[in-house]
Amino acid sequence: MQFLTLALDCYFAAVLGTAGLAKMGDPAPFAATLRRQHLLPTWSVGTIGRLLPSLEIAMAGALLSSIAAIPVATFTVLIFAGFLVVQILLLATRHGSDCGCYRAASSHRIEGASIATASLLLMLAGIHLWLVIETTAIAWHWRLAIGVLGAVAGSRLGWRTWQRRRSARCLQRPARMHLQAWIRSRSGSHPISREER
């Protein structure tokens, strides 16, 4: 049972960690998804859009390290229950856009399969909580090995996310500067010839 608990720790750490990194790597689509949902006050969208990815990444680290295992497992259940509630509300209100729960944004709509998947994840989180409460903790050397592997994988994903975000900004900057220079060249400083009209 200890290895099943460890496997579920790793699974939920991977789900939450990749979701948090995807949202943090490209925050604009996630914030746009939150605005489209009309479930939150507009003043809170920016704050939640910044805090939720950080919380997911912190939860992934806490799951791998087994620090405060019962509170972390309880909070994992609450996170996945929240994701399920959001999806049910989106389906009921017919907003049908992606909930943004597991990644920054995607093009699929909330349907019955999405609700079933979220329900399955909530059930697995509940089983995980039960296992954390009922079983003894796994030996420290297993936790250390998993923690090191998780830190390496998280660092690699974080580095790739940062590089992708940085390269996207670098690509946008020259295009924007070129457009601004083109607009300045077309403004009143040069008369437009009849061929250009």
Disulfide bonds with the S-S distance in Angstrom:
Cys99-Cys101 2.19
